[in-house]
């Protein structure tokens, strides 16, 4: 599938379908796909799909889908909070 995001190699989904799932009205479905993005895409490419505000708004649901990458994202957000770049919890 030519239009499939490289980091979703195991799912038959187009980029447009993936983007729609990142905005899904069901928070559980949305968090699953957002978590997959954070866990599998390259860091700089995450921002092509989702904003920091969207991640923070759904963080409690997203984090369970991150696997080993969870700590890296937590460290990043903790550093941004320490520098006043994002609000404290």
N, C-alpha and C positions, 0 to 999 in steps of 0.2 A: 504494500500500500504506500504510494508515493507521498501522500499528504499526512501520514501518521507522524506525530512527534517522535523523535528517535528514542526518547526515554520511556516510551510506552510500547516498546518492541514486542511485548507479549499480548497486546490487546488490539483488535481490529477497530480502530477509532480514528476518525479524521481530526485534524487540528480544530476545525469548526465545532465538531461534536464535543471534543475535549473542552474547548472554551465554554461551551454551553453548560457542561456539567460542573465547571468551576463556579457557575452562577446559579446552579440548581436551587429551586425554592425549598427543597427538603434539606435542612441543615446537616443531617447525617450523610446524605449522598454527597453534598457539596464538600464537606470536611474530608471524606474519603478521597476524593479526587484532588483536593488542595493538598492533602498530606502526601499523596503520591507524587505530585509535582515537586514539593519541597524535598522529598526523600530521594528522588531519582534524577531530576534535571540539574544541570549545572547552575551554580549559584547565580551567575549573571543573567541567565535565561529565565529564572523564576520571575523576574520583574517584567518580562514581556507578557506574562500571563495573569499576574495577580499583584495587587498593591500591598504595601506594609499594613495599611489600615484594614484591608480584608483579612489578612493573616491574623492580626491582633484581635479583630472582632470575633474570629472563629477559633482562636488558639486552643481553648479548652477541648474542643471537639477534634481539631486537627492533630494535636500532639500524639494521640494514641496510634496514629497511622504513620509515624515517622521512623520507627525502628531506631537503628543506631545513629541516624542523623539528628535525632531529637536534641541531644545535648549540644550539638554545634549551633543549632538555631537558638536554643535557650541562652547560650553564651553570647551570641550575637545580640540578641534583644536585651540582655542584661547590660552589655557594654553600651548599647545605644541609650538605654535608660540612664546609666551613670553619667553620660555626656549630655543628657537633656534632649536627645534627638527624638525620643518617643516618650509618651507619658508613663509615669510610674503606674504600677498595677493598682 
